[in-house]
Amino acid sequence: MRCLLLPGMDGTGALLSDFAAALAPQFRPEVVAYPRDAAWGYDPLTDYVRARLPRDQPFVLLGESFSGPIAIRIAASRPDGLRGLVLCASFARAPSPPGWRLPASWLGRIGAVLPIGRLPTRLTAAAMLGAWASEEWLTRTREVLATLDPAAIRARMHAGSTAEETAALARVACPLLYLRGRRDRLVSRHSWEHIRAILPLANYVELDGPHFLLQAKAVEAADAIKRAFAI
């Protein structure tokens, strides 16, 4: 069965190679990389992904972090062949970090003024990987950050900080698996609790990992997906 992987905020999918390898051979992973220089929000990105859905083949759709709302929108339309939806460290409604007390929309405002192209790699890696920020992951993260267009990242930060896909989530009919890192510093547990309130039958797996769960816990996350969908 195919597994369509929608990457997080970076949009490249370059940090998903270990996870994709762990899915094989039971799944045939395919990363949908977003245009690097397109400052798109969720509407054009959803159209972009929809045009790349498998035709006449069963597949599982995975939305990592920022891409969760896109995956939810597509699953809500119930495309032919969709067998399951996976949301990893993601959300249906604009998320907040643990302990954040301001409206989620403030994160988009902060993103609008951040010097995105000049942020230290160690600072970004600390937020995304925490204790799993090894030298290897620092190098890989630095290489990806160097390719990003700040305007595209700001557009994605704004989209994520204003996301509201509760109505679409309620129309999702396929099985849903939510993967969460116990030490996620960016998306609090409230995002999962909101999803569970809308879809009480959703499956939940928590791993001892950071926001970059598919990177730090690639094998464990892949195994959870295989178990959820009996592969």
MITI-135617 format. One record per residue (C-alpha): residue number from 1; residue in one letter; x, y, z. Coordinates in nm, 3 decimals. Example, Ala and Ser with C-alpha at 12.3 -4.5 7.8 and 13.67 -1.06 7.14 Angstrom:
<nodes>
{node 1, "A", {1.230, -0.450, 0.780}}
{node 2, "S", {1.367, -0.106, 0.714}}
</nodes>
This chain:
<nodes>
{node 1, "M", {0.000, 0.000, 0.000}}
{node 2, "R", {0.121, 0.351, -0.070}}
{node 3, "C", {0.174, 0.608, 0.203}}
{node 4, "L", {0.165, 0.971, 0.097}}
{node 5, "L", {0.381, 1.183, 0.329}}
{node 6, "L", {0.300, 1.553, 0.363}}
{node 7, "P", {0.599, 1.724, 0.529}}
{node 8, "G", {0.609, 1.974, 0.811}}
{node 9, "M", {0.683, 2.344, 0.795}}
{node 10, "D", {0.999, 2.309, 0.584}}
{node 11, "G", {0.792, 2.150, 0.307}}
{node 12, "T", {1.089, 1.965, 0.160}}
{node 13, "G", {1.049, 1.618, 0.303}}
{node 14, "A", {1.429, 1.597, 0.316}}
{node 15, "L", {1.417, 1.509, 0.687}}
{node 16, "L", {1.177, 1.219, 0.635}}
{node 17, "S", {1.416, 0.977, 0.462}}
{node 18, "D", {1.480, 0.761, 0.771}}
{node 19, "F", {1.109, 0.737, 0.845}}
{node 20, "A", {1.026, 0.653, 0.483}}
{node 21, "A", {1.284, 0.375, 0.490}}
{node 22, "A", {1.129, 0.238, 0.811}}
{node 23, "L", {0.786, 0.219, 0.645}}
{node 24, "A", {0.917, -0.008, 0.368}}
{node 25, "P", {0.852, -0.270, 0.247}}
{node 26, "Q", {0.502, -0.290, 0.391}}
{node 27, "F", {0.430, 0.063, 0.271}}
{node 28, "R", {0.554, 0.236, -0.042}}
{node 29, "P", {0.627, 0.585, 0.089}}
{node 30, "E", {0.601, 0.889, -0.133}}
{node 31, "V", {0.688, 1.239, -0.011}}
{node 32, "V", {0.492, 1.529, -0.158}}
{node 33, "A", {0.746, 1.813, -0.144}}
{node 34, "Y", {0.600, 2.162, -0.167}}
{node 35, "P", {0.731, 2.430, -0.404}}
{node 36, "R", {1.022, 2.592, -0.222}}
{node 37, "D", {0.959, 2.951, -0.335}}
{node 38, "A", {0.578, 2.960, -0.327}}
{node 39, "A", {0.439, 3.167, -0.037}}
{node 40, "W", {0.122, 2.960, -0.025}}
{node 41, "G", {-0.132, 2.904, 0.248}}
{node 42, "Y", {-0.351, 2.601, 0.295}}
{node 43, "D", {-0.585, 2.654, -0.002}}
{node 44, "P", {-0.328, 2.633, -0.284}}
{node 45, "L", {-0.125, 2.370, -0.099}}
{node 46, "T", {-0.434, 2.150, -0.063}}
{node 47, "D", {-0.498, 2.179, -0.437}}
{node 48, "Y", {-0.133, 2.095, -0.501}}
{node 49, "V", {-0.152, 1.779, -0.290}}
{node 50, "R", {-0.492, 1.674, -0.424}}
{node 51, "A", {-0.354, 1.674, -0.779}}
{node 52, "R", {-0.091, 1.423, -0.666}}
{node 53, "L", {-0.312, 1.168, -0.493}}
{node 54, "P", {-0.278, 0.808, -0.611}}
{node 55, "R", {-0.535, 0.707, -0.869}}
{node 56, "D", {-0.706, 0.370, -0.840}}
{node 57, "Q", {-0.469, 0.254, -0.564}}
{node 58, "P", {-0.521, 0.221, -0.189}}
{node 59, "F", {-0.317, 0.463, 0.021}}
{node 60, "V", {-0.269, 0.609, 0.367}}
{node 61, "L", {-0.228, 0.985, 0.401}}
{node 62, "L", {0.008, 1.129, 0.663}}
{node 63, "G", {0.020, 1.494, 0.763}}
{node 64, "E", {0.322, 1.597, 0.968}}
{node 65, "S", {0.282, 1.903, 1.192}}
{node 66, "F", {0.198, 2.198, 0.962}}
{node 67, "S", {0.050, 1.964, 0.700}}
{node 68, "G", {-0.216, 1.815, 0.927}}
{node 69, "P", {-0.488, 2.058, 0.814}}
{node 70, "I", {-0.413, 1.973, 0.450}}
{node 71, "A", {-0.441, 1.602, 0.523}}
{node 72, "I", {-0.766, 1.660, 0.713}}
{node 73, "R", {-0.918, 1.858, 0.426}}
{node 74, "I", {-0.833, 1.587, 0.177}}
{node 75, "A", {-0.954, 1.304, 0.401}}
{node 76, "A", {-1.280, 1.493, 0.459}}
{node 77, "S", {-1.348, 1.479, 0.084}}
{node 78, "R", {-1.319, 1.098, 0.102}}
{node 79, "P", {-1.108, 1.038, -0.210}}
{node 80, "D", {-1.114, 0.696, -0.371}}
{node 81, "G", {-0.854, 0.464, -0.226}}
{node 82, "L", {-0.800, 0.642, 0.105}}
{node 83, "R", {-0.761, 0.376, 0.374}}
{node 84, "G", {-0.643, 0.583, 0.666}}
{node 85, "L", {-0.526, 0.920, 0.797}}
{node 86, "V", {-0.222, 0.975, 1.018}}
{node 87, "L", {-0.160, 1.304, 1.196}}
{node 88, "C", {0.181, 1.339, 1.357}}
{node 89, "A", {0.250, 1.623, 1.603}}
{node 90, "S", {-0.030, 1.804, 1.426}}
{node 91, "F", {-0.362, 1.977, 1.471}}
{node 92, "A", {-0.705, 2.057, 1.332}}
{node 93, "R", {-0.719, 2.395, 1.503}}
{node 94, "A", {-0.431, 2.644, 1.534}}
{node 95, "P", {-0.197, 2.497, 1.796}}
{node 96, "S", {-0.007, 2.643, 2.087}}
{node 97, "P", {0.308, 2.524, 2.263}}
{node 98, "P", {0.269, 2.375, 2.612}}
{node 99, "G", {0.206, 2.654, 2.861}}
{node 100, "W", {0.134, 2.917, 2.593}}
{node 101, "R", {-0.131, 3.160, 2.719}}
{node 102, "L", {-0.170, 3.403, 2.430}}
{node 103, "P", {-0.399, 3.336, 2.129}}
{node 104, "A", {-0.247, 3.096, 1.878}}
{node 105, "S", {-0.263, 3.370, 1.614}}
{node 106, "W", {0.021, 3.548, 1.796}}
{node 107, "L", {0.257, 3.277, 1.674}}
{node 108, "G", {0.190, 3.391, 1.318}}
{node 109, "R", {0.255, 3.751, 1.418}}
{node 110, "I", {0.585, 3.653, 1.574}}
{node 111, "G", {0.676, 3.461, 1.260}}
{node 112, "A", {0.612, 3.771, 1.051}}
{node 113, "V", {0.897, 3.957, 1.221}}
{node 114, "L", {1.141, 3.674, 1.296}}
{node 115, "P", {1.468, 3.686, 1.100}}
{node 116, "I", {1.392, 3.340, 0.963}}
{node 117, "G", {1.695, 3.317, 0.740}}
{node 118, "R", {1.930, 3.408, 1.026}}
{node 119, "L", {1.799, 3.193, 1.311}}
{node 120, "P", {2.077, 2.980, 1.466}}
{node 121, "T", {2.043, 2.613, 1.371}}
{node 122, "R", {2.092, 2.506, 1.731}}
{node 123, "L", {1.796, 2.719, 1.840}}
{node 124, "T", {1.570, 2.567, 1.573}}
{node 125, "A", {1.695, 2.216, 1.647}}
{node 126, "A", {1.639, 2.267, 2.019}}
{node 127, "A", {1.274, 2.350, 1.957}}
{node 128, "M", {1.218, 2.068, 1.710}}
{node 129, "L", {1.440, 1.793, 1.851}}
{node 130, "G", {1.519, 1.879, 2.213}}
{node 131, "A", {1.740, 1.608, 2.363}}
{node 132, "W", {1.756, 1.433, 2.025}}
{node 133, "A", {1.947, 1.720, 1.861}}
{node 134, "S", {2.259, 1.519, 1.777}}
{node 135, "E", {2.540, 1.653, 1.559}}
{node 136, "E", {2.404, 1.450, 1.270}}
{node 137, "W", {2.060, 1.606, 1.304}}
{node 138, "L", {2.210, 1.951, 1.348}}
{node 139, "T", {2.391, 1.910, 1.018}}
{node 140, "R", {2.084, 1.777, 0.839}}
{node 141, "T", {1.865, 2.053, 0.981}}
{node 142, "R", {2.120, 2.320, 0.883}}
{node 143, "E", {2.130, 2.191, 0.524}}
{node 144, "V", {1.750, 2.204, 0.495}}
{node 145, "L", {1.721, 2.548, 0.653}}
{node 146, "A", {1.970, 2.685, 0.401}}
{node 147, "T", {1.733, 2.596, 0.115}}
{node 148, "L", {1.418, 2.759, 0.255}}
{node 149, "D", {1.254, 3.075, 0.127}}
{node 150, "P", {1.170, 3.300, 0.427}}
{node 151, "A", {0.855, 3.429, 0.252}}
{node 152, "A", {0.725, 3.073, 0.208}}
{node 153, "I", {0.793, 2.991, 0.573}}
{node 154, "R", {0.616, 3.306, 0.691}}
{node 155, "A", {0.313, 3.219, 0.478}}
{node 156, "R", {0.303, 2.871, 0.631}}
{node 157, "M", {0.342, 3.007, 0.984}}
{node 158, "H", {0.052, 3.243, 0.925}}
{node 159, "A", {-0.162, 2.960, 0.785}}
{node 160, "G", {-0.085, 2.732, 1.078}}
{node 161, "S", {-0.153, 3.003, 1.335}}
{node 162, "T", {-0.502, 3.064, 1.193}}
{node 163, "A", {-0.597, 2.705, 1.105}}
{node 164, "E", {-0.952, 2.591, 1.178}}
{node 165, "E", {-1.046, 2.257, 1.025}}
{node 166, "T", {-1.284, 2.126, 1.292}}
{node 167, "A", {-1.575, 2.103, 1.048}}
{node 168, "A", {-1.362, 1.915, 0.796}}
{node 169, "L", {-1.235, 1.682, 1.068}}
{node 170, "A", {-1.593, 1.588, 1.155}}
{node 171, "R", {-1.640, 1.463, 0.797}}
{node 172, "V", {-1.344, 1.226, 0.809}}
{node 173, "A", {-1.475, 0.870, 0.780}}
{node 174, "C", {-1.156, 0.666, 0.748}}
{node 175, "P", {-0.957, 0.538, 1.049}}
{node 176, "L", {-0.741, 0.806, 1.207}}
{node 177, "L", {-0.414, 0.757, 1.397}}
{node 178, "Y", {-0.263, 1.041, 1.597}}
{node 179, "L", {0.108, 1.023, 1.682}}
{node 180, "R", {0.244, 1.249, 1.954}}
{node 181, "G", {0.584, 1.304, 2.110}}
{node 182, "R", {0.569, 1.315, 2.486}}
{node 183, "R", {0.831, 1.594, 2.486}}
{node 184, "D", {0.684, 1.804, 2.205}}
{node 185, "R", {0.771, 2.168, 2.276}}
{node 186, "L", {0.566, 2.318, 1.991}}
{node 187, "V", {0.225, 2.145, 1.976}}
{node 188, "S", {0.062, 2.081, 2.312}}
{node 189, "R", {-0.156, 1.786, 2.405}}
{node 190, "H", {-0.461, 2.011, 2.363}}
{node 191, "S", {-0.441, 1.958, 1.986}}
{node 192, "W", {-0.492, 1.584, 2.030}}
{node 193, "E", {-0.769, 1.637, 2.287}}
{node 194, "H", {-0.954, 1.858, 2.040}}
{node 195, "I", {-0.930, 1.589, 1.771}}
{node 196, "R", {-1.043, 1.320, 2.013}}
{node 197, "A", {-1.346, 1.529, 2.107}}
{node 198, "I", {-1.453, 1.540, 1.742}}
{node 199, "L", {-1.356, 1.180, 1.653}}
{node 200, "P", {-1.376, 0.970, 1.972}}
{node 201, "L", {-1.274, 0.653, 1.786}}
{node 202, "A", {-0.943, 0.799, 1.671}}
{node 203, "N", {-0.640, 0.593, 1.769}}
{node 204, "Y", {-0.364, 0.755, 1.975}}
{node 205, "V", {0.000, 0.658, 2.017}}
{node 206, "E", {0.239, 0.857, 2.233}}
{node 207, "L", {0.614, 0.801, 2.202}}
{node 208, "D", {0.896, 0.935, 2.413}}
{node 209, "G", {1.015, 1.188, 2.160}}
{node 210, "P", {1.017, 1.553, 2.049}}
{node 211, "H", {0.813, 1.749, 1.797}}
{node 212, "F", {1.027, 1.598, 1.519}}
{node 213, "L", {0.888, 1.257, 1.609}}
{node 214, "L", {0.924, 1.103, 1.262}}
{node 215, "Q", {1.292, 1.199, 1.269}}
{node 216, "A", {1.386, 1.105, 1.626}}
{node 217, "K", {1.165, 0.795, 1.649}}
{node 218, "A", {1.143, 0.684, 1.286}}
{node 219, "V", {1.121, 0.308, 1.345}}
{node 220, "E", {0.878, 0.332, 1.638}}
{node 221, "A", {0.649, 0.571, 1.448}}
{node 222, "A", {0.654, 0.349, 1.140}}
{node 223, "D", {0.573, 0.044, 1.351}}
{node 224, "A", {0.275, 0.226, 1.506}}
{node 225, "I", {0.138, 0.297, 1.160}}
{node 226, "K", {0.185, -0.062, 1.049}}
{node 227, "R", {-0.001, -0.186, 1.357}}
{node 228, "A", {-0.283, 0.065, 1.314}}
{node 229, "F", {-0.346, -0.036, 0.956}}
{node 230, "A", {-0.261, -0.406, 0.992}}
{node 231, "I", {0.036, -0.395, 0.759}}
</nodes>
